[in-house]
């Protein structure tokens, strides 16, 4: 229908609220009757003009030449609706991103507890597992020994029966060959059979066609010929060979059968009320509605301050408060040269190891003073040692001499931990994530993964030659090579190329810092020689930072601190 039934005029207006089509006369009558609908009524020409320019003017909304058109479009129903939808989309996206960040923080918090429980479980079970392995080896040796004895008994009985029957036909047909099922007999199955057997005789009988089936039967015809057809001589020869094999280990086997150490396990039920109280004290989630005053909106880190601690070659450090943007220079009597990878923060404390001296430092950001300086004992901590914290009691030190050592933050003692295969050499960044230690090798297209539970090591091949690197303690390495920056995830083993830094290739020293749940940065502190830069992970761009720095910071460490 194109004409108004009442006025016979063309329909060219619409009331969006009533959703009625009207002619120019109808619309006037409608306004008189429904004056509050005035803002909801539009002419088709106005609508067409609005639809034509909405998206174009949205892109050019900052262009002053379009201000008049924009003002008109702002009055358009469609323009208002589209703007409202777009604002809602942006708001929803921002909120979803914030919720995801909070969800991730909760997961990371409980992951620490998960890893602690796994580690404690393995610590308790380790000696039992070792003893079980020893018992399995003992059972395998005893079964092999028993099989040889049963074989000698069977051969003797065969000779005895043949003599009684006056029948010396000793060809292979006298011994039936049954399909070998020995390989199907696991140690667990053997132990089950031992427990179900009332005697050795019944155990042998139950397993006569499998475990004790001599499917590799001796060629008795040939052996008898070699012994002048004398079965006694042949039997003695077999026994002689048996003694050569087993007499040397008889004493050891006897020792193995002596009672080993036993265990007494005492278990108290978990006090879940106490555990729940501890968890509630460590983490809280407050749901806020839109009416909550903004002054009350706080995240888990409200009472924490965020800092960057950047050392330099003049025996000092720059403390940058990223919360209030203040900068403070600190004098610290410690040589930070060549300790770029040897720094880690735990709460208010910063630990630095080795470098040009065989010492370690514990520094309090809270008091802005040295808490402890000590000699590195028991281990050798040289230049460029890469360190990481396990979230519990230990800092792991990965040295360029293919060695991993540990430092206990409670006892302040060093201990040797594990050797790693040759070929890894210097490491540029090390991280512990979900029970494994990951470390990126300098100028090699690989990183290694050490399972802290069983000590196994596997390699990850990467498509970048690392020069320096940092990590987010959440499975991601940020690796710098000449004119390249790559993000590598240790779980997916996928790499993503990021915006490269525009500075001298030898002056990039990376450090990860999370300022909030929605804002993370990578810093490069090159000091007066190479410049300082900051990379936004969210916006994928670099910008200068601490531009008027007059201190040398190359190969000195920087670390993110939050307490």
Buried (B, 14 or more C-beta within 10 A) or exposed (E): EEEBEEBEBEBBBBBBEEEBBBBBBBBEEBBEEBEEBEEBBBEEEBBEBBBEBBEEBBEBEEEEEBEEBBEBBEEBBBBBEBBEEEEEEEEEEEEEEBEEBBEEBEEEEEBEBEBBEBBEEBEEEEEEEEBEEEBBEBBEBBBEBBBBEBBBEBBBEBBEEBEEEEEEEBEEEEBEEEEEEEEEBEBEEBEEBBEEBEEEEEBBEBBEEBBBBBEEBBEBEEBBEEBEEEBEBBBEBBEEEBEEEBEEEEEEEEEBEEEEEEEEEEEEEEEEEEEEEEBEEEEEEEEEEEEEEEEEEEBBBEEEBBBBBBBBBBEBBBBBBBBEEEEEEBEBEBBBBBBBBBBBBBEBBBBBBBBEBBBBBBBBBEEEEBBEBEEBEEBBBBBBBBBBBBBBBBBBBBBBBBBBBBBEBEEEEBEEBBEBEEEBBBBBBBBBBBBBBBBBBBEBBBBBBBEBBEEEBEBBEBEBBBBBBBBBBBBBBBBBBEEBBBBBEBEEEEBEEBEBBEBEBEBBBBBBBBBEBBBBBBBBBBBBBBBBBBBBBEEEEBEEBBEEBEBBBBBBBBBBBBB
